């Protein structure tokens, strides 16, 4: 294992930022479509693992929230992976309904207009 790879044995081994957060990319298990990006803290990650649904930390509201608690669009966790530096998560889910609060299946439904290089 090279220096760039970090072995994680538990939540405490992950590299949370100075605010105690780690980015979590959420991906559909079947289609592999990226659904959303949100942030987790140790508590929301622990709840996700225990509950089997995604829990996140809202940076604007400064509180935990469960995906689907108001919309009913629940994400059932199938697998949680971490990157080589252990500072980002990939959460593989079965999405029930849509992921985006706009009503789109994915939050990534708009394309940045850039010139062709």
CORQUI-V941171 format. One record per residue. N is the residue number from 0. RES is the residue in three letters. SS is DSSP state (H for helix, E for strand, - for the rest). D_CENTER is the distance of its C-alpha to the mean C-alpha in Angstrom with 2 decimals. Layout:
n->N res->RES ss->SS d_center->D_CENTER
n->N res->RES ss->SS d_center->D_CENTER
This chain:
n->0 res->UNK ss->- d_center->25.63
n->1 res->UNK ss->- d_center->25.76
n->2 res->UNK ss->- d_center->25.10
n->3 res->UNK ss->- d_center->21.95
n->4 res->UNK ss->- d_center->20.32
n->5 res->UNK ss->- d_center->19.23
n->6 res->UNK ss->- d_center->19.53
n->7 res->UNK ss->- d_center->17.25
n->8 res->UNK ss->- d_center->18.98
n->9 res->UNK ss->- d_center->16.94
n->10 res->UNK ss->H d_center->14.49
n->11 res->UNK ss->H d_center->17.32
n->12 res->UNK ss->H d_center->17.42
n->13 res->UNK ss->- d_center->14.08
n->14 res->UNK ss->- d_center->14.75
n->15 res->UNK ss->- d_center->13.47
n->16 res->UNK ss->- d_center->15.00
n->17 res->UNK ss->- d_center->18.17
n->18 res->UNK ss->- d_center->16.54
n->19 res->UNK ss->- d_center->14.78
n->20 res->UNK ss->- d_center->11.23
n->21 res->UNK ss->E d_center->8.78
n->22 res->UNK ss->E d_center->6.41
n->23 res->UNK ss->E d_center->2.85
n->24 res->UNK ss->E d_center->3.89
n->25 res->UNK ss->E d_center->4.29
n->26 res->UNK ss->E d_center->7.97
n->27 res->UNK ss->E d_center->11.02
n->28 res->UNK ss->- d_center->12.96
n->29 res->UNK ss->- d_center->16.26
n->30 res->UNK ss->- d_center->16.22
n->31 res->UNK ss->- d_center->13.60
n->32 res->UNK ss->- d_center->12.90
n->33 res->UNK ss->E d_center->9.81
n->34 res->UNK ss->E d_center->8.95
n->35 res->UNK ss->E d_center->6.94
n->36 res->UNK ss->E d_center->5.50
n->37 res->UNK ss->E d_center->5.18
n->38 res->UNK ss->E d_center->6.39
n->39 res->UNK ss->E d_center->7.19
n->40 res->UNK ss->- d_center->10.79
n->41 res->UNK ss->H d_center->12.71
n->42 res->UNK ss->H d_center->13.67
n->43 res->UNK ss->H d_center->10.47
n->44 res->UNK ss->H d_center->9.33
n->45 res->UNK ss->H d_center->12.91
n->46 res->UNK ss->H d_center->12.94
n->47 res->UNK ss->H d_center->10.11
n->48 res->UNK ss->H d_center->12.29
n->49 res->UNK ss->H d_center->15.43
n->50 res->UNK ss->H d_center->14.76
n->51 res->UNK ss->- d_center->13.01
n->52 res->UNK ss->E d_center->11.00
n->53 res->UNK ss->- d_center->7.62
n->54 res->UNK ss->E d_center->8.56
n->55 res->UNK ss->E d_center->7.57
n->56 res->UNK ss->E d_center->10.20
n->57 res->UNK ss->E d_center->12.00
n->58 res->UNK ss->- d_center->13.68
n->59 res->UNK ss->- d_center->16.42
n->60 res->UNK ss->- d_center->17.29
n->61 res->UNK ss->- d_center->16.64
n->62 res->UNK ss->E d_center->15.65
n->63 res->UNK ss->E d_center->13.22
n->64 res->UNK ss->E d_center->12.31
n->65 res->UNK ss->E d_center->11.55
n->66 res->UNK ss->- d_center->10.29
n->67 res->UNK ss->- d_center->13.71
n->68 res->UNK ss->- d_center->15.90
n->69 res->UNK ss->- d_center->18.07
n->70 res->UNK ss->- d_center->17.51
n->71 res->UNK ss->- d_center->17.50
n->72 res->UNK ss->- d_center->14.77
n->73 res->UNK ss->- d_center->12.99
n->74 res->UNK ss->E d_center->10.23
n->75 res->UNK ss->E d_center->11.86
n->76 res->UNK ss->E d_center->10.08
n->77 res->UNK ss->E d_center->12.21
n->78 res->UNK ss->E d_center->11.01
n->79 res->UNK ss->E d_center->8.78
n->80 res->UNK ss->E d_center->10.00
n->81 res->UNK ss->E d_center->10.53
n->82 res->UNK ss->- d_center->12.44
n->83 res->UNK ss->- d_center->16.18
n->84 res->UNK ss->- d_center->16.14
n->85 res->UNK ss->- d_center->13.64
n->86 res->UNK ss->- d_center->12.08
n->87 res->UNK ss->E d_center->8.70
n->88 res->UNK ss->E d_center->6.29
n->89 res->UNK ss->E d_center->6.01
n->90 res->UNK ss->E d_center->5.21
n->91 res->UNK ss->E d_center->8.39
n->92 res->UNK ss->E d_center->9.50
n->93 res->UNK ss->E d_center->12.75
n->94 res->UNK ss->E d_center->12.46
n->95 res->UNK ss->- d_center->15.40
n->96 res->UNK ss->- d_center->16.60
n->97 res->UNK ss->- d_center->14.84
n->98 res->UNK ss->- d_center->11.32
n->99 res->UNK ss->- d_center->12.88
n->100 res->UNK ss->- d_center->15.16
n->101 res->UNK ss->- d_center->17.80
n->102 res->UNK ss->- d_center->18.33
n->103 res->UNK ss->- d_center->17.08
n->104 res->UNK ss->- d_center->15.19
n->105 res->UNK ss->- d_center->12.70
n->106 res->UNK ss->- d_center->12.14
n->107 res->UNK ss->- d_center->13.58
n->108 res->UNK ss->- d_center->17.06
n->109 res->UNK ss->- d_center->19.18
n->110 res->UNK ss->- d_center->20.73
n->111 res->UNK ss->- d_center->22.03
n->112 res->UNK ss->- d_center->25.77
n->113 res->UNK ss->- d_center->26.99
n->114 res->UNK ss->- d_center->30.34
n->115 res->UNK ss->- d_center->30.71
n->116 res->UNK ss->- d_center->31.49
